[in-house]
Amino acid sequence: MLSFEELNLITPILNALKTEGYTTPTPIQLQAIPHLLAGSDLLGYAQTGTGKTAAFALPILQYLDHHKKPKSPRKIRALVLAPTRELAAQISDSFHSYGRNLKLSYSAIFGGVGHDRQIQSLSRGVDVLVATPGRLLDFVNKGYINLNSLEFFVLDEADQMFDMGFLPSLKKIVQLLPHKRQTLLFSATMPTDISNLAASILTNPVTVEVTPVASTADKIDQRVIFIEQVNKNALLGELLRDPTITRALVFSRTKHGANRIYEKLKSLKIRCEAIHGNKSQTARQKALEWFRAGHVRVLVATDIASRGIDVDGISHVINYDLPNVPENYIHRIGRTARAGNEGVAISFCNKSERPFLRDIERLVKKKIPGEESSIVASESDKLKKSPDGIQLKRTFLQKPSSDRNHNSSTSFENREQKVEDTSADYRTKKTSQKTTKKPFFSKAFKESGLKSPNGNNGSGKPFKKKRRS
């Protein structure tokens, strides 16, 4: 395998990579860097955790260093767009790390924080700007940013941009860019709208693909646990009691759901933090730093907020809620099994989420082994520690043997049939239990002749008022 030295990177960048502890390029870096150094546009199919940030950052830094411009006034020469604040901050940090030995300036702008500090940074001059679409357009409209000198345009996580409704903003931004530029677009999946956008902004691009689209990491042990929604807290708490879960990322479909999970875990004395759209940028960054440093063992996140999570050593991804967009499943579980390590992805699935599971299995082109949960919540929503529950926990935290995997790999059609049978039994039971509606008031109350507060005598009929003669 080639080394970074064999990719013809300059010494200051090689020294920075050594400082960061990087010795061997990832597949996407091996494929992308030579083409980008040669000046080609690039379309990259890459999931998070593949090393794509370095794949575009290193060639950009090398070009800017080789083609220096007058320091004053320093103008924006490279623009990187990211869908979320966390990802923008992460990319900016990477440019600072890789370019620490170069006389270049880097900055990031995004919403959720005040304008003043970002405006001051821009006024000093910036070579590389990392931005979210909304804050970028805001600053352009206010006259703080001019993109006429741009030489590189990078669109990262393009499919997530589309999911978040940024497509109109992206089209506006593209209209502001110089026609002569080098353009890079990265996406884990390629919806039609993103494919059309790529065709409109890329010129004779080189296509690189590190893994087949919609594939999942081979070293991720994927499981699904079928459970009623009301019992999910109990199951999550039971799973997290196992010490083999050294660092877990728990996904919720909604911001309010993430908050509820966070509060429940806190009540169980489990060290955790949460990040979602309702949290301030400062709070989100602090939570991520604590998780990365190991001060908290569990991070609860939503899909959008999680896009900047680049943390090594995540042993387990737990889908408390299955995503209703199947591509998000790929993004979620890709947070584990990085850098050649193994990982576990456990998904909780209630009856209403079965269609989501079917869509996910179609996308990943495999049946995900499943098992019914026997853990239930008590009246106080505390854990009910049953032998069955403990056994289930052990089963899903360890890599299954081929026999157990075979037994638990029930086909989706059988699972669906089981749901239908259960629903039919419930309807029959509900019909057989119909009884005559009991009167709200007792017989003694009716015979007393007293009036109820709403003016009736307990028969359900109001008293008739007597007319005065």
Secondary structure as a PSIPRED ss2 file (coil, helix, strand):
# PSIPRED VFORMAT (PSIPRED V4.0)

   1 M C   1.000  0.000  0.000
   2 L C   1.000  0.000  0.000
   3 S C   1.000  0.000  0.000
   4 F C   1.000  0.000  0.000
   5 E H   0.000  1.000  0.000
   6 E H   0.000  1.000  0.000
   7 L H   0.000  1.000  0.000
   8 N C   1.000  0.000  0.000
   9 L C   1.000  0.000  0.000
  10 I C   1.000  0.000  0.000
  11 T H   0.000  1.000  0.000
  12 P H   0.000  1.000  0.000
  13 I H   0.000  1.000  0.000
  14 L H   0.000  1.000  0.000
  15 N H   0.000  1.000  0.000
  16 A H   0.000  1.000  0.000
  17 L H   0.000  1.000  0.000
  18 K H   0.000  1.000  0.000
  19 T H   0.000  1.000  0.000
  20 E H   0.000  1.000  0.000
  21 G C   1.000  0.000  0.000
  22 Y C   1.000  0.000  0.000
  23 T C   1.000  0.000  0.000
  24 T C   1.000  0.000  0.000
  25 P C   1.000  0.000  0.000
  26 T C   1.000  0.000  0.000
  27 P H   0.000  1.000  0.000
  28 I H   0.000  1.000  0.000
  29 Q H   0.000  1.000  0.000
  30 L H   0.000  1.000  0.000
  31 Q H   0.000  1.000  0.000
  32 A H   0.000  1.000  0.000
  33 I H   0.000  1.000  0.000
  34 P H   0.000  1.000  0.000
  35 H H   0.000  1.000  0.000
  36 L H   0.000  1.000  0.000
  37 L H   0.000  1.000  0.000
  38 A C   1.000  0.000  0.000
  39 G C   1.000  0.000  0.000
  40 S C   1.000  0.000  0.000
  41 D C   1.000  0.000  0.000
  42 L E   0.000  0.000  1.000
  43 L E   0.000  0.000  1.000
  44 G E   0.000  0.000  1.000
  45 Y E   0.000  0.000  1.000
  46 A C   1.000  0.000  0.000
  47 Q C   1.000  0.000  0.000
  48 T C   1.000  0.000  0.000
  49 G C   1.000  0.000  0.000
  50 T C   1.000  0.000  0.000
  51 G C   1.000  0.000  0.000
  52 K H   0.000  1.000  0.000
  53 T H   0.000  1.000  0.000
  54 A H   0.000  1.000  0.000
  55 A H   0.000  1.000  0.000
  56 F H   0.000  1.000  0.000
  57 A H   0.000  1.000  0.000
  58 L H   0.000  1.000  0.000
  59 P H   0.000  1.000  0.000
  60 I H   0.000  1.000  0.000
  61 L H   0.000  1.000  0.000
  62 Q H   0.000  1.000  0.000
  63 Y H   0.000  1.000  0.000
  64 L H   0.000  1.000  0.000
  65 D H   0.000  1.000  0.000
  66 H H   0.000  1.000  0.000
  67 H C   1.000  0.000  0.000
  68 K C   1.000  0.000  0.000
  69 K C   1.000  0.000  0.000
  70 P C   1.000  0.000  0.000
  71 K C   1.000  0.000  0.000
  72 S C   1.000  0.000  0.000
  73 P C   1.000  0.000  0.000
  74 R C   1.000  0.000  0.000
  75 K C   1.000  0.000  0.000
  76 I C   1.000  0.000  0.000
  77 R C   1.000  0.000  0.000
  78 A E   0.000  0.000  1.000
  79 L E   0.000  0.000  1.000
  80 V E   0.000  0.000  1.000
  81 L E   0.000  0.000  1.000
  82 A C   1.000  0.000  0.000
  83 P C   1.000  0.000  0.000
  84 T C   1.000  0.000  0.000
  85 R H   0.000  1.000  0.000
  86 E H   0.000  1.000  0.000
  87 L H   0.000  1.000  0.000
  88 A H   0.000  1.000  0.000
  89 A H   0.000  1.000  0.000
  90 Q H   0.000  1.000  0.000
  91 I H   0.000  1.000  0.000
  92 S H   0.000  1.000  0.000
  93 D H   0.000  1.000  0.000
  94 S H   0.000  1.000  0.000
  95 F H   0.000  1.000  0.000
  96 H H   0.000  1.000  0.000
  97 S H   0.000  1.000  0.000
  98 Y H   0.000  1.000  0.000
  99 G C   1.000  0.000  0.000
 100 R C   1.000  0.000  0.000
 101 N C   1.000  0.000  0.000
 102 L C   1.000  0.000  0.000
 103 K C   1.000  0.000  0.000
 104 L C   1.000  0.000  0.000
 105 S C   1.000  0.000  0.000
 106 Y E   0.000  0.000  1.000
 107 S E   0.000  0.000  1.000
 108 A E   0.000  0.000  1.000
 109 I E   0.000  0.000  1.000
 110 F C   1.000  0.000  0.000
 111 G C   1.000  0.000  0.000
 112 G C   1.000  0.000  0.000
 113 V C   1.000  0.000  0.000
 114 G C   1.000  0.000  0.000
 115 H C   1.000  0.000  0.000
 116 D H   0.000  1.000  0.000
 117 R H   0.000  1.000  0.000
 118 Q H   0.000  1.000  0.000
 119 I H   0.000  1.000  0.000
 120 Q H   0.000  1.000  0.000
 121 S H   0.000  1.000  0.000
 122 L H   0.000  1.000  0.000
 123 S H   0.000  1.000  0.000
 124 R C   1.000  0.000  0.000
 125 G C   1.000  0.000  0.000
 126 V C   1.000  0.000  0.000
 127 D C   1.000  0.000  0.000
 128 V E   0.000  0.000  1.000
 129 L E   0.000  0.000  1.000
 130 V E   0.000  0.000  1.000
 131 A E   0.000  0.000  1.000
 132 T C   1.000  0.000  0.000
 133 P H   0.000  1.000  0.000
 134 G H   0.000  1.000  0.000
 135 R H   0.000  1.000  0.000
 136 L H   0.000  1.000  0.000
 137 L H   0.000  1.000  0.000
 138 D H   0.000  1.000  0.000
 139 F H   0.000  1.000  0.000
 140 V H   0.000  1.000  0.000
 141 N H   0.000  1.000  0.000
 142 K C   1.000  0.000  0.000
 143 G C   1.000  0.000  0.000
 144 Y C   1.000  0.000  0.000
 145 I C   1.000  0.000  0.000
 146 N C   1.000  0.000  0.000
 147 L C   1.000  0.000  0.000
 148 N C   1.000  0.000  0.000
 149 S C   1.000  0.000  0.000
 150 L C   1.000  0.000  0.000
 151 E C   1.000  0.000  0.000
 152 F E   0.000  0.000  1.000
 153 F E   0.000  0.000  1.000
 154 V E   0.000  0.000  1.000
 155 L E   0.000  0.000  1.000
 156 D C   1.000  0.000  0.000
 157 E C   1.000  0.000  0.000
 158 A H   0.000  1.000  0.000
 159 D H   0.000  1.000  0.000
 160 Q H   0.000  1.000  0.000
 161 M H   0.000  1.000  0.000
 162 F H   0.000  1.000  0.000
 163 D H   0.000  1.000  0.000
 164 M C   1.000  0.000  0.000
 165 G C   1.000  0.000  0.000
 166 F C   1.000  0.000  0.000
 167 L H   0.000  1.000  0.000
 168 P H   0.000  1.000  0.000
 169 S H   0.000  1.000  0.000
 170 L H   0.000  1.000  0.000
 171 K H   0.000  1.000  0.000
 172 K H   0.000  1.000  0.000
 173 I H   0.000  1.000  0.000
 174 V H   0.000  1.000  0.000
 175 Q H   0.000  1.000  0.000
 176 L H   0.000  1.000  0.000
 177 L C   1.000  0.000  0.000
 178 P C   1.000  0.000  0.000
 179 H C   1.000  0.000  0.000
 180 K C   1.000  0.000  0.000
 181 R C   1.000  0.000  0.000
 182 Q E   0.000  0.000  1.000
 183 T E   0.000  0.000  1.000
 184 L E   0.000  0.000  1.000
 185 L E   0.000  0.000  1.000
 186 F E   0.000  0.000  1.000
 187 S E   0.000  0.000  1.000
 188 A C   1.000  0.000  0.000
 189 T C   1.000  0.000  0.000
 190 M C   1.000  0.000  0.000
 191 P C   1.000  0.000  0.000
 192 T H   0.000  1.000  0.000
 193 D H   0.000  1.000  0.000
 194 I H   0.000  1.000  0.000
 195 S H   0.000  1.000  0.000
 196 N H   0.000  1.000  0.000
 197 L H   0.000  1.000  0.000
 198 A H   0.000  1.000  0.000
 199 A H   0.000  1.000  0.000
 200 S H   0.000  1.000  0.000
 201 I H   0.000  1.000  0.000
 202 L C   1.000  0.000  0.000
 203 T C   1.000  0.000  0.000
 204 N C   1.000  0.000  0.000
 205 P C   1.000  0.000  0.000
 206 V E   0.000  0.000  1.000
 207 T E   0.000  0.000  1.000
 208 V E   0.000  0.000  1.000
 209 E E   0.000  0.000  1.000
 210 V C   1.000  0.000  0.000
 211 T C   1.000  0.000  0.000
 212 P C   1.000  0.000  0.000
 213 V C   1.000  0.000  0.000
 214 A C   1.000  0.000  0.000
 215 S C   1.000  0.000  0.000
 216 T C   1.000  0.000  0.000
 217 A C   1.000  0.000  0.000
 218 D C   1.000  0.000  0.000
 219 K C   1.000  0.000  0.000
 220 I E   0.000  0.000  1.000
 221 D E   0.000  0.000  1.000
 222 Q E   0.000  0.000  1.000
 223 R E   0.000  0.000  1.000
 224 V E   0.000  0.000  1.000
 225 I E   0.000  0.000  1.000
 226 F E   0.000  0.000  1.000
 227 I C   1.000  0.000  0.000
 228 E C   1.000  0.000  0.000
 229 Q H   0.000  1.000  0.000
 230 V H   0.000  1.000  0.000
 231 N H   0.000  1.000  0.000
 232 K H   0.000  1.000  0.000
 233 N H   0.000  1.000  0.000
 234 A H   0.000  1.000  0.000
 235 L H   0.000  1.000  0.000
 236 L H   0.000  1.000  0.000
 237 G H   0.000  1.000  0.000
 238 E H   0.000  1.000  0.000
 239 L H   0.000  1.000  0.000
 240 L C   1.000  0.000  0.000
 241 R C   1.000  0.000  0.000
 242 D C   1.000  0.000  0.000
 243 P C   1.000  0.000  0.000
 244 T C   1.000  0.000  0.000
 245 I C   1.000  0.000  0.000
 246 T C   1.000  0.000  0.000
 247 R C   1.000  0.000  0.000
 248 A E   0.000  0.000  1.000
 249 L E   0.000  0.000  1.000
 250 V E   0.000  0.000  1.000
 251 F E   0.000  0.000  1.000
 252 S C   1.000  0.000  0.000
 253 R C   1.000  0.000  0.000
 254 T C   1.000  0.000  0.000
 255 K H   0.000  1.000  0.000
 256 H H   0.000  1.000  0.000
 257 G H   0.000  1.000  0.000
 258 A H   0.000  1.000  0.000
 259 N H   0.000  1.000  0.000
 260 R H   0.000  1.000  0.000
 261 I H   0.000  1.000  0.000
 262 Y H   0.000  1.000  0.000
 263 E H   0.000  1.000  0.000
 264 K H   0.000  1.000  0.000
 265 L H   0.000  1.000  0.000
 266 K H   0.000  1.000  0.000
 267 S H   0.000  1.000  0.000
 268 L C   1.000  0.000  0.000
 269 K C   1.000  0.000  0.000
 270 I C   1.000  0.000  0.000
 271 R C   1.000  0.000  0.000
 272 C E   0.000  0.000  1.000
 273 E E   0.000  0.000  1.000
 274 A E   0.000  0.000  1.000
 275 I E   0.000  0.000  1.000
 276 H C   1.000  0.000  0.000
 277 G C   1.000  0.000  0.000
 278 N C   1.000  0.000  0.000
 279 K C   1.000  0.000  0.000
 280 S C   1.000  0.000  0.000
 281 Q H   0.000  1.000  0.000
 282 T H   0.000  1.000  0.000
 283 A H   0.000  1.000  0.000
 284 R H   0.000  1.000  0.000
 285 Q H   0.000  1.000  0.000
 286 K H   0.000  1.000  0.000
 287 A H   0.000  1.000  0.000
 288 L H   0.000  1.000  0.000
 289 E H   0.000  1.000  0.000
 290 W H   0.000  1.000  0.000
 291 F H   0.000  1.000  0.000
 292 R H   0.000  1.000  0.000
 293 A H   0.000  1.000  0.000
 294 G C   1.000  0.000  0.000
 295 H C   1.000  0.000  0.000
 296 V C   1.000  0.000  0.000
 297 R C   1.000  0.000  0.000
 298 V E   0.000  0.000  1.000
 299 L E   0.000  0.000  1.000
 300 V E   0.000  0.000  1.000
 301 A E   0.000  0.000  1.000
 302 T C   1.000  0.000  0.000
 303 D C   1.000  0.000  0.000
 304 I C   1.000  0.000  0.000
 305 A H   0.000  1.000  0.000
 306 S H   0.000  1.000  0.000
 307 R H   0.000  1.000  0.000
 308 G H   0.000  1.000  0.000
 309 I C   1.000  0.000  0.000
 310 D C   1.000  0.000  0.000
 311 V C   1.000  0.000  0.000
 312 D C   1.000  0.000  0.000
 313 G C   1.000  0.000  0.000
 314 I C   1.000  0.000  0.000
 315 S C   1.000  0.000  0.000
 316 H E   0.000  0.000  1.000
 317 V E   0.000  0.000  1.000
 318 I E   0.000  0.000  1.000
 319 N E   0.000  0.000  1.000
 320 Y C   1.000  0.000  0.000
 321 D C   1.000  0.000  0.000
 322 L C   1.000  0.000  0.000
 323 P C   1.000  0.000  0.000
 324 N C   1.000  0.000  0.000
 325 V C   1.000  0.000  0.000
 326 P H   0.000  1.000  0.000
 327 E H   0.000  1.000  0.000
 328 N H   0.000  1.000  0.000
 329 Y H   0.000  1.000  0.000
 330 I H   0.000  1.000  0.000
 331 H H   0.000  1.000  0.000
 332 R H   0.000  1.000  0.000
 333 I H   0.000  1.000  0.000
 334 G C   1.000  0.000  0.000
 335 R C   1.000  0.000  0.000
 336 T C   1.000  0.000  0.000
 337 A C   1.000  0.000  0.000
 338 R C   1.000  0.000  0.000
 339 A C   1.000  0.000  0.000
 340 G C   1.000  0.000  0.000
 341 N C   1.000  0.000  0.000
 342 E C   1.000  0.000  0.000
 343 G E   0.000  0.000  1.000
 344 V E   0.000  0.000  1.000
 345 A E   0.000  0.000  1.000
 346 I E   0.000  0.000  1.000
 347 S E   0.000  0.000  1.000
 348 F E   0.000  0.000  1.000
 349 C E   0.000  0.000  1.000
 350 N C   1.000  0.000  0.000
 351 K H   0.000  1.000  0.000
 352 S H   0.000  1.000  0.000
 353 E H   0.000  1.000  0.000
 354 R H   0.000  1.000  0.000
 355 P H   0.000  1.000  0.000
 356 F H   0.000  1.000  0.000
 357 L H   0.000  1.000  0.000
 358 R H   0.000  1.000  0.000
 359 D H   0.000  1.000  0.000
 360 I H   0.000  1.000  0.000
 361 E H   0.000  1.000  0.000
 362 R H   0.000  1.000  0.000
 363 L H   0.000  1.000  0.000
 364 V H   0.000  1.000  0.000
 365 K C   1.000  0.000  0.000
 366 K C   1.000  0.000  0.000
 367 K C   1.000  0.000  0.000
 368 I C   1.000  0.000  0.000
 369 P C   1.000  0.000  0.000
 370 G E   0.000  0.000  1.000
 371 E E   0.000  0.000  1.000
 372 E E   0.000  0.000  1.000
 373 S C   1.000  0.000  0.000
 374 S C   1.000  0.000  0.000
 375 I C   1.000  0.000  0.000
 376 V C   1.000  0.000  0.000
 377 A E   0.000  0.000  1.000
 378 S C   1.000  0.000  0.000
 379 E C   1.000  0.000  0.000
 380 S C   1.000  0.000  0.000
 381 D C   1.000  0.000  0.000
 382 K C   1.000  0.000  0.000
 383 L E   0.000  0.000  1.000
 384 K C   1.000  0.000  0.000
 385 K C   1.000  0.000  0.000
 386 S C   1.000  0.000  0.000
 387 P H   0.000  1.000  0.000
 388 D H   0.000  1.000  0.000
 389 G H   0.000  1.000  0.000
 390 I H   0.000  1.000  0.000
 391 Q H   0.000  1.000  0.000
 392 L H   0.000  1.000  0.000
 393 K H   0.000  1.000  0.000
 394 R H   0.000  1.000  0.000
 395 T H   0.000  1.000  0.000
 396 F H   0.000  1.000  0.000
 397 L H   0.000  1.000  0.000
 398 Q C   1.000  0.000  0.000
 399 K C   1.000  0.000  0.000
 400 P C   1.000  0.000  0.000
 401 S C   1.000  0.000  0.000
 402 S H   0.000  1.000  0.000
 403 D H   0.000  1.000  0.000
 404 R H   0.000  1.000  0.000
 405 N H   0.000  1.000  0.000
 406 H H   0.000  1.000  0.000
 407 N H   0.000  1.000  0.000
 408 S H   0.000  1.000  0.000
 409 S C   1.000  0.000  0.000
 410 T C   1.000  0.000  0.000
 411 S C   1.000  0.000  0.000
 412 F H   0.000  1.000  0.000
 413 E H   0.000  1.000  0.000
 414 N H   0.000  1.000  0.000
 415 R H   0.000  1.000  0.000
 416 E H   0.000  1.000  0.000
 417 Q H   0.000  1.000  0.000
 418 K H   0.000  1.000  0.000
 419 V H   0.000  1.000  0.000
 420 E H   0.000  1.000  0.000
 421 D H   0.000  1.000  0.000
 422 T H   0.000  1.000  0.000
 423 S H   0.000  1.000  0.000
 424 A H   0.000  1.000  0.000
 425 D H   0.000  1.000  0.000
 426 Y H   0.000  1.000  0.000
 427 R H   0.000  1.000  0.000
 428 T H   0.000  1.000  0.000
 429 K H   0.000  1.000  0.000
 430 K H   0.000  1.000  0.000
 431 T H   0.000  1.000  0.000
 432 S H   0.000  1.000  0.000
 433 Q C   1.000  0.000  0.000
 434 K C   1.000  0.000  0.000
 435 T C   1.000  0.000  0.000
 436 T C   1.000  0.000  0.000
 437 K C   1.000  0.000  0.000
 438 K C   1.000  0.000  0.000
 439 P C   1.000  0.000  0.000
 440 F C   1.000  0.000  0.000
 441 F C   1.000  0.000  0.000
 442 S C   1.000  0.000  0.000
 443 K H   0.000  1.000  0.000
 444 A H   0.000  1.000  0.000
 445 F H   0.000  1.000  0.000
 446 K H   0.000  1.000  0.000
 447 E H   0.000  1.000  0.000
 448 S H   0.000  1.000  0.000
 449 G C   1.000  0.000  0.000
 450 L C   1.000  0.000  0.000
 451 K C   1.000  0.000  0.000
 452 S C   1.000  0.000  0.000
 453 P C   1.000  0.000  0.000
 454 N C   1.000  0.000  0.000
 455 G C   1.000  0.000  0.000
 456 N E   0.000  0.000  1.000
 457 N C   1.000  0.000  0.000
 458 G C   1.000  0.000  0.000
 459 S C   1.000  0.000  0.000
 460 G C   1.000  0.000  0.000
 461 K C   1.000  0.000  0.000
 462 P E   0.000  0.000  1.000
 463 F C   1.000  0.000  0.000
 464 K C   1.000  0.000  0.000
 465 K C   1.000  0.000  0.000
 466 K C   1.000  0.000  0.000
 467 R C   1.000  0.000  0.000
 468 R C   1.000  0.000  0.000
 469 S C   1.000  0.000  0.000
